[in-house]
Amino acid sequence: MADKSECSGASTCSKESCEGCPGHNSAPKSLIEDLNPYSSVKKVIGIVSGKGGVGKSFVTASLATAMRKQGYEVGILDADITGPSIPKMFGVHGPAEGSDMGLFPVAAADGTKIMSLNLLMEDEEAPVVWRGPVIASTVKQFWHDVYWGDIDYLFVDMPPGTGDVPLTVFQSLPVDGIVIVTSPQELVQLIVKKAINMAEMMKIPVLGLVENYSYLKCPDCGKEIKLFGESHIDEAAAEMNIPVLGKMPLNPEFAQMVDEGKFDQIENPYLEEAIKKVENI
């Protein structure tokens, strides 16, 4: 017998008449939000992490600038609403402007298009004290209210964990795959598995893992110093049948350029496999 709980005539219809009802056996409604009507986005890549402080925004920016240098049109949707760092890294400031076509992202020096809440606030240092539903709604608006134009790759920098925003992105945007960022500690590997399991539950492809803070190279002798202990990312990746797409060291020069808002000038050679993976999806 069909479920009549949502049928207006449930009290009077029979099994035979219900079989012909338009609502009978209807497919589940898609939760994907409509893209801005004046925009075209070919691929959406999410950058996620199980916990904060592992360099997720750095990986997001690195992949975006690398694809930009290869001639692609690239955008970054900064979905880390309460902790936006992308504008600072690229040295861009608001206020973002708009027209009837939508809100315009702000272009970095290399042409990367960026939309972040910090580009809409009068005071960039003001805290964002919002509840989950408001934050999730803002992420959706960054998809359908922003005039992205023609984009080959849109990278979504998500907040850590498996809460409202990652769930909203996975359900509301046509995500083609995610890259998970981690660090060497075993505790982080445990948390990363939660992010992977969430992606599998949502049927989102996991492109691979990137490990940050893998080591610090001694400026005098060149020895690799494992500040956070030996890495276990290869074992974790093999266990979950997911490729390792890069291992990045701590680099004081990178940190200085980030602080100066010159991310577009950074040459990051540690993500070649990740770039190939993204380019070939």
N, C-alpha and C positions, 0 to 999 in steps of 0.2 A: 504494500500500500504506500502511495506517495505521501510525503510529509506535507500536511495541509496547514502547518502552523502559520504560514505567511500568506495564505490564500483567503481572500475576502469572502468567498462563498463556501468556506470549509464546512459550515454547518448544514449545508443543503446538497452539496454535490456528492455523486456516487463515484466509485472507483472508475467506472467506464468514462464518466464525463471528465474526471480529473486527468485521465490519460491524454486528453486533447488540450489541456490547459497550457497556455504559453509559458507558464512558470514551471511546468513539470520537467524534471531532468535538465534544467537549465545549467549552463556551465558557470563555475564560480566567477564572480566579477573581478576583473583585474584591478589592483590597487596602484598601478603605475600612473604617476601624474603626467599630464600633458606638458611637453616641452614648450617653451616660448615659441609662438607661431612664426616668428621671424628668424628663428635659429635652426641650426642643424648640427647635431653632435653625433659623430660616428661611433666613438667608443668611450665608455665610462669605466674608469679604473678607480677602485676604492683602496685607500691606504689605511690599514687598521693596526691596532696593537692590543694586547691583552691588558696592558697597564700603561700608565703615563711615564714620561721621562726616558723613553727609549729612542727618541730621535725620529719619530714618525713624520713630523713636518719637514725635517731635513731630507728624508727619503722622498717625500712627495715633491718637494722643490727640486731635488736632484733629477728625478725622472722627468719632470716637466721641462726643465732647462735643457736636458739632454735631447728630448724629442724635438724641442724648439730648434736646437742647433742642427738637427737633421732636416729641417725645412718644414716641419709639420705645424699646423695651427693648433695651439695648446691653450687650455684654460685650467685654472685651479678654483674649485669650489671649496672654500674654507668652511667645513661643517663643524669645526670645533668652536662652537658659538661662544662658550664661556671662557675659552682660552685661545683666542685667535693670535697666531704668530706669523702667518704667511706675509701680511703686508709689511711688517717690520723687516723681515728677511730680505724682501725685494726693494725696500726703501720707497714704498708707495704710500700715499696718503689720500684721504677723502677730502671733501665729500664726493661720493659717486653721484653722477648726474643721470638723468633719464629723459625719456620722451614718451610719446604714445606707443612706441615700439617696446618699451620696457626700460628697466634700469641698466645702465651701461657699466660693465666691469671696468676696472682701472687697469691700464696696460703698464707692465714693468718695462724696464729699459730694453729688454730683449724681445718685447712684444707679447710675452705671456699675459693672458687676460686673467684678472684676479677679482673675485667677489668674496668679501669677508664682512662680517658685522662691524669690524673696526673702521671700515670705509664708509659707514653710515652714521657713526657716532660723532657728536661734537667734541667730546673729550675721549681720546683714545685710551686713556688710563682709567676711565670709569668702569666699575665692575658691572657685569651683566648678571643681575639677580633675578633670573627667570625660572619658572617651573618647566618640567619636561615637555608638556604639550605645546607651550609657546615656542620653545627651542625647536621642536620637531616641525612646527608650522613654518618657522623661518627657513629651515633647510629646504622645505618644499618650495617656498617662494624663490629661493636662490636658483631653483631649477626652472620654474615656469614664469617667473616675473623678470628674469634677467635676459637682456638681449645679448646672447653669446655670439651671434653671427654664425659663421661656418667654422666648426671646431673638429679637428681630427681626433684629439684625445682630451678628455676632460678628467682631470685627477681630483678626487674627492678626499680631502684631508679630514679624517674623522676623529672624534675624541676617543680616548681609550675605553676599553671595556665592551660590554655587550648590552648596553642600555638603550635608552630611547632613540638616540640619533643613529647609531648603526642599524637598529631595527627599521627606522624610518627610511634610511637610505636604501637598504636592501629591498624593502617593500615598494618604495615609491619611485625609485630611479631604475632605469634599465642597466644595471651593473653587469659589465661583461666579465669582470674578474677582480679579485683583490690580491694585494700584496701585504703580507703580515710582517711587521717589524718587531724584532726582539733584541735581547742582549744576552750575554753568556750565562748569567746565573741560572741554576737549575730551577729556582722558584719561578722565574719568568717563563721557562719552558712549559711548566705546568699551566700557567695562566694562558699562554699562547694556544694550548690545546682547546681551551674553552672558546677562543675566537674561531678556531678552525671548525669546531663542532657546531658553532652557531651558523657559520657559513654553509656547512653541509645541510643543516636543518632548513635553511632558506634556499637551498639549491643554487648557491652562488659559487662559481668556480674559484678555487684558490690557486693563484698562479705560482706562488712559492713564498719562501721566507728570505728576509734580509736580516742579517745580524749586525747590529751597531755596537760600538765600543769593544770590538773584538780584541784590540790590543793598542798599546801606545808604543810608537817607535822611538827609541832613545835618540835624541838629536846628536849625540856624540859618537856612539858606536853602532847605531842602527839596530840594536837588539830589540826584539819584540817583547814588551812587558805585558803580561796578562793581568791587568788590574783587577778584573772580576773573576779570575780563575780560568781554568780550562773550559773551552767551549764544548757544549753538548748539542749544538744545533744539527750536526750531521746525523747523530743518532736519532734525534727527535724527528728530523725530516724523513729519514729512512723508515722509521716506525709508522709514519703517517702517509708514506708514499708521496711526498711533496718535495720538489727540488729546492735546493739552496741557491738563491739568485745573487748572493753577494755577501761579503764580510767587510765591514768598514771599520777602520781604526779611529781612535780619537786623534783629531788633527787640530792643534791650536790655531793654525792659519785659517782653517775653515771657520772656526768659531769667531775669529776676529772679523772676517768678511761678512758673516751673518750679522754681527752686531753693527756693522757699518752699513747694512742694507745693500750689499753688493753681491747678492747671491748669484745673479746672472753671470758673474765673472768667475765663479768657481768651476774648476775642472775636476770632476769626480770620476776617477778611473775604476772605482770598485763595484760599479753596478752594470757592467757590460752585459752580463747574462740577463739581468732584470730588464734592461732596455730591449734586448733581443726578444725576450718573452712578450713584453708589452707590444712590440711592433708586429709580432706574428699572430696575435690573437684574432 
